[in-house]
């Protein structure tokens, strides 16, 4: 293991992109962990403020979604409106920089907490969607998966009046839609078994599937350092990987505006917008790219 010698591990070390370029240059197999901060430039809002607190009402929990029909009606009504713009979001410079990092042969695994699929659309292949994908719907009865856009068509057909509504974007393809009688909103059941349809994402109050965690932990074991991009690591499902890395003596660098839950565990902390901090990866200069890839 190539342990980081030049940068102290005693707490976060505020530094610019030179330090980050050095960090990336010195490690060959990076375990990259990304969060909402990667996608804000694509117009997808973040849940949390710079102190890691909630910016808005907490998102729906698994228990409420599965337990209450009205919660599901409200969820899908908001989603019907929010999906339009979420579905059109495109990758930004941060996604492209991380795809470039993979091209340079530096990425062991890119584990993302995002559910937008934008890393894949930017060209990253070594991606594990820790919290699933919003463009897929799963039946909680028979487990059949189907594309979200097909459900969108069904929802529009059943609820033509709702199709005309517009609202402010909220995180995860949601929209701030209030003051409506959600009881009138119709949600179709699974066409196969009549079961409850759910977006194929891990809701708050729900566990990440065990095999997914195991796959990520294996990749972390095979990696020699961790790079966190755009996450406050407030959710345990992400934090545990940084904790495990620190325990194994692997250096961790983080790019995030504001505090992260793992600040005391970081070898390097870069408090810059993600795209700015990773701009060195998108530089066209082959010489510079080779220097990083060494
Ligand atoms: Zn089903």
Boltz pocket constraint, residues with backbone or C-beta under 6 A from the ligand:
constraints:
  - pocket:
      binder: B
      contacts: [[A, 139], [A, 140], [A, 141], [A, 142], [A, 143], [A, 144], [A, 190], [A, 191], [A, 192], [A, 193], [A, 194], [A, 195]]
      max_distance: 6.0
